[in-house]
Amino acid sequence: MTNKKPTLIQLVAIAHHDTDAQLAKHYNVVQLKNGPEHDATMAKVRADVEVMVTSATQPTSADLIDQFPNLKAICSFGVGYDSLDVKHAQKKGIQVSNTPDVLNDCVADHAFGLLLATARRLGHADRFVRDNLWGSDQRFPLGVKVSHKKLGIVGLGRIGMAIAQRAAGFDMDIRYHNRTPRSETNLTYEPSLHALAEWADFLVIATVGGPSTRGLIDAEVLKALGPKGIIINISRGSVIDEDALVQALQEGVLGGAGLDVYENEPKVPDALKTMDNVLLAPHIASATVETRIAMAELVFSNVDAFAATGKVITPIPTL
């Protein structure tokens, strides 16, 4: 008599030196890839799959979840879960985990790096030197100071708090907007997003993505931030009305933007690529060696914990 391993389906590759060995410890691992073999693979493993490994950027819809009748746990690589139908999974009794906390520092570092680089026009400065314009009759424009300025944070979760800690080192005046105030901080709560934007020199978007925040940063908020204001986004591209952002930058209604995320990734509006007051990054806030290893290890820890105890260790709260 043989003990057959339960099946785990892997929707995304997770770069880690020990990936295969760790996942294969308890499971028969099937990697699902688009192509001519997709349907055959699905038919073969559908009834055996108990665990799914996905990521924050991999669409994991209710329809996909429903294709695996014995699915018991979904372990996601990343902290965001707007691309994953968590509510549907939870209604079916499927546990869903993500990788919180381990990426807070790197995402906050990146947010503040975008803020500094946009304010001091470092992307533009790099191009200026590479294009041999230094020493020519063309003068490089002045940037703006960061220290002692006013910083508004939209979404004071774990990452928002880490951004605030970094801003404190620059002696910035910090206020935040949340759905509700946080009792465990002395930072000033601003119940009106519009008022926060009007007050701030810099507005950092660190809120969750998904339907509840889609278009939260609209034309009126951008106008309130003003022609000297700079917006930084490390949350989700959907949080900002991208058409309104482009228009505000083109018309000088907004001073600048540092962006790591976009509405239709990897597509970035061509207009943004032409602007020297805009800094663009390819969704890399958590993309450091240390953080990606920590994220991968937490995915594997969730898989191992489920195999051993039937419970994941970092479940997403019930929605």
C-alpha positions as a printed Julia matrix, in Angstrom:
319×3 Matrix{Float64}:
   0.0    0.0     0.0
   1.39   3.43   -0.97
   0.69   6.79    0.57
   0.03   9.13   -2.31
   1.03  12.76   -1.72
  -1.75  15.33   -2.06
  -1.47  17.64   -5.04
  -0.42  21.29   -4.97
  -0.94  23.44   -8.05
   1.5   26.26   -8.63
   0.2   29.17  -10.72
   3.4   31.22  -10.6
   7.11  30.51  -10.42
   8.68  31.67   -7.17
  12.39  32.41   -7.48
  14.15  30.79   -4.53
  17.08  28.43   -4.37
  15.1   25.75   -2.54
  11.67  26.18   -4.16
  11.18  22.72   -5.62
  12.5   20.85   -2.6
  10.39  22.79   -0.09
   7.14  22.49   -2.02
   7.77  18.86   -2.88
   8.33  17.99    0.77
   4.64  17.3     1.34
   3.04  17.63   -2.1
   2.96  16.41   -5.63
   3.65  19.75   -7.32
   1.98  20.6   -10.62
   2.95  23.82  -12.36
   0.07  25.24  -14.35
   1.19  27.03  -17.5
  -0.76  28.49  -20.38
  -0.38  26.58  -23.6
  -1.62  23.52  -25.5
  -1.18  21.24  -22.46
  -3.27  23.44  -20.15
  -6.6   21.64  -20.55
  -5.04  18.19  -20.29
  -3.16  19.15  -17.13
  -6.29  20.59  -15.56
  -8.35  17.5   -16.32
  -5.71  15.23  -14.84
  -5.21  17.03  -11.51
  -8.49  18.88  -10.92
  -9.92  16.52   -8.29
  -6.61  15.99   -6.46
  -5.61  19.6    -5.84
  -5.78  20.61   -2.17
  -3.41  23.59   -2.11
  -2.81  26.39   -4.6
   0.23  28.68   -4.73
  -0.4   32.02   -6.42
   0.82  35.63   -6.12
  -0.46  39.13   -5.53
  -0.15  39.92   -9.24
  -1.61  36.66  -10.56
  -5.37  36.84  -11.33
  -6.97  34.13   -9.19
 -10.67  34.38   -9.89
 -13.73  32.63   -8.48
 -14.01  30.68  -11.75
 -10.45  29.4   -11.4
 -10.93  28.51   -7.73
 -14.12  26.61   -8.57
 -12.26  24.37  -11.0
 -10.69  22.55   -8.03
 -13.48  20.95   -5.97
 -11.19  19.74   -3.18
  -9.14  22.93   -2.79
  -8.54  23.66    0.9
  -5.86  26.38    1.01
  -4.5   29.15   -1.21
  -1.04  30.49   -0.33
  -0.21  33.78   -2.04
   3.22  35.35   -2.62
   2.76  39.05   -1.76
   0.82  41.18    0.68
  -1.89  42.57   -1.62
  -4.85  40.4    -2.53
  -7.01  42.51   -4.83
  -6.27  40.13   -7.74
  -7.46  37.15   -5.69
 -11.15  36.51   -4.96
 -10.58  36.02   -1.23
 -14.22  36.51   -0.3
 -15.34  33.73   -2.67
 -12.64  31.37   -1.38
 -13.49  32.08    2.25
 -17.2   31.47    1.62
 -16.23  28.01    0.37
 -14.2   27.35    3.5
 -10.87  27.7     1.73
  -8.09  29.24    3.81
  -6.18  32.07    2.11
  -2.77  33.32    3.25
  -0.48  36.13    2.11
   3.0   37.32    3.14
   2.52  40.34    5.43
   5.22  42.22    7.4
   8.29  40.66    5.75
   8.17  43.24    2.94
   7.27  46.35    5.0
  10.78  47.78    5.21
  11.7   47.37    1.56
   8.4   48.79    0.32
   8.73  51.76    2.69
  12.37  52.25    1.61
  11.23  52.25   -2.01
   8.42  54.71   -1.33
  10.8   57.12    0.31
  13.35  56.55   -2.44
  10.73  57.53   -5.02
   9.85  60.59   -2.95
  13.46  61.76   -2.71
  14.23  60.96   -6.34
  11.13  62.75   -7.64
  11.64  65.81   -5.45
  15.32  66.13   -6.43
  14.64  65.11  -10.07
  17.21  62.29   -9.96
  15.78  60.39  -12.94
  15.97  63.57  -15.01
  19.47  64.28  -13.64
  20.69  60.85  -14.7
  19.41  61.4   -18.25
  20.91  64.89  -18.26
  24.4   63.5   -17.6
  24.04  60.52  -19.95
  22.91  62.84  -22.76
  26.06  64.96  -22.3
  24.05  68.05  -21.4
  26.09  68.83  -18.28
  28.41  71.68  -19.23
  26.23  72.74  -22.15
  24.19  75.94  -22.33
  21.17  74.01  -21.02
  20.68  74.4   -17.28
  19.37  71.64  -15.09
  16.21  72.75  -13.23
  16.15  73.05   -9.46
  14.54  70.35   -7.36
  12.6   70.84   -4.13
  13.62  70.24   -0.52
  12.25  67.24    1.36
  13.31  67.86    4.95
  10.81  69.76    7.14
   8.07  69.47    4.51
   4.49  68.2     4.97
   3.81  64.55    4.21
   0.33  63.08    3.83
  -0.01  59.28    3.93
  -3.11  57.64    2.47
  -3.42  54.29    4.25
  -1.64  54.02    7.59
  -1.27  50.26    7.71
   1.97  48.4     8.38
   3.69  49.88    5.33
   2.24  53.35    5.93
   3.63  53.29    9.48
   7.06  52.28    8.16
   6.95  55.2     5.7
   6.05  57.55    8.56
   9.07  56.32   10.54
  11.36  57.19    7.66
   9.74  60.59    7.19
  10.31  61.37   10.87
  14.04  61.1    10.21
  13.66  63.97    7.74
  11.8   66.08   10.33
   8.66  66.05    8.22
   5.26  67.08    9.51
   3.13  63.95    9.03
  -0.62  63.48    8.76
  -2.63  60.52    7.49
  -6.0   59.53    6.08
  -7.64  56.17    6.83
 -11.2   54.94    6.86
 -10.87  55.24   10.66
  -8.2   56.79   12.91
  -5.56  54.57   14.52
  -5.49  54.72   18.31
  -1.92  53.4    18.61
  -0.23  56.4    16.93
   0.24  60.05   17.83
   0.22  61.08   14.18
  -2.48  63.55   13.18
  -5.53  61.96   11.58
  -7.21  63.82    8.73
 -10.73  62.51    8.06
 -10.94  64.35    4.73
  -8.73  63.05    1.92
  -9.25  66.31    0.01
  -8.14  68.35    3.03
  -5.07  66.14    3.49
  -4.06  66.68   -0.14
  -4.62  70.42    0.19
  -2.36  70.55    3.25
   0.44  68.25    2.01
   3.58  68.91   -0.01
   3.92  65.18   -0.67
   1.11  62.62   -0.78
   2.13  58.95   -0.49
  -0.44  56.32   -1.45
  -0.05  53.19    0.68
  -3.64  51.95    0.88
  -5.04  48.6    -0.26
  -6.15  48.06   -3.84
  -9.44  46.63   -5.05
 -12.95  47.95   -5.69
 -13.16  49.89   -2.41
 -10.26  52.2    -3.37
 -10.55  52.29   -7.18
 -10.2   55.91   -8.36
  -9.87  57.15   -4.77
  -7.28  59.68   -5.91
  -9.33  61.58   -8.48
  -8.96  64.88  -10.34
 -10.17  66.89   -7.32
  -7.63  65.33   -4.98
  -4.83  65.95   -7.49
  -5.95  69.55   -7.89
  -5.96  69.96   -4.11
  -2.37  68.66   -3.93
  -1.51  71.43   -6.34
   1.12  72.59   -8.84
   3.94  72.26   -6.3
   2.69  68.96   -4.86
   4.19  65.54   -5.55
   2.31  62.23   -5.42
   3.98  58.88   -4.74
   2.2   55.56   -5.36
   3.44  52.18   -4.12
   0.01  50.63   -3.52
  -1.97  49.73   -6.65
  -2.33  51.64   -9.9
  -6.11  51.42   -9.67
  -6.15  53.72   -6.62
  -5.3   56.72   -8.82
  -7.47  57.83  -11.73
  -4.66  57.47  -14.26
  -6.28  59.64  -16.95
  -6.81  62.4   -14.4
  -3.19  62.04  -13.27
  -1.84  62.41  -16.8
  -4.04  65.43  -17.42
  -3.07  67.08  -14.13
   0.64  66.66  -14.92
   0.26  67.87  -18.5
  -1.64  70.98  -17.43
   0.65  71.81  -14.52
  -2.14  71.25  -12.01
   0.16  68.75  -10.22
   3.86  69.25   -9.6
   5.21  65.71  -10.05
   4.75  62.0    -9.51
   6.83  58.99   -8.45
   5.09  55.79   -9.54
   5.81  52.12   -8.99
   2.36  50.83   -9.98
  -0.03  51.46  -12.85
  -3.61  50.77  -13.8
  -2.89  48.25  -16.6
   0.52  46.79  -15.85
   2.89  46.41  -17.55
   1.41  49.1   -19.8
   2.36  52.65  -18.8
   0.78  55.68  -20.5
   3.21  57.02  -23.09
   2.56  60.57  -21.9
   4.11  59.77  -18.51
   7.3   58.56  -20.19
   7.9   61.98  -21.73
   7.7   63.99  -18.49
  10.86  64.95  -16.61
   8.88  65.61  -13.41
   7.72  61.98  -13.31
   9.77  59.05  -12.03
   8.7   55.59  -13.22
   9.59  52.21  -11.71
   8.39  48.75  -12.85
   6.5   47.59   -9.72
   9.66  46.72   -7.76
   8.88  47.96   -4.24
   9.52  44.55   -2.65
  12.13  43.49   -5.2
  15.22  42.98   -3.08
  17.06  39.69   -2.64
  16.43  39.63    1.11
  12.73  40.44    0.95
  11.9   38.11   -1.91
  13.6   35.23   -0.06
  11.65  36.1     3.1
   8.39  36.23    1.11
   9.12  32.87   -0.53
   9.98  31.3     2.81
   6.72  32.55    4.3
   4.76  31.01    1.41
   6.51  27.72    2.07
   5.91  28.05    5.82
   2.2   28.45    5.13
   2.23  25.39    2.88
   4.15  23.35    5.46
   1.91  24.5     8.31
  -1.19  23.52    6.37
   0.3   20.11    5.59
   1.19  19.53    9.25
  -1.75  21.13   11.08
  -4.45  21.92    8.54
  -4.0   25.64    9.27
  -2.03  28.35    7.46
  -0.02  30.71    9.69
  -0.75  34.1     8.1
  -4.41  33.92    7.08
  -6.03  36.93    5.42
  -8.79  38.22    7.75
 -12.32  37.24    6.82
 -13.72  39.7     4.3
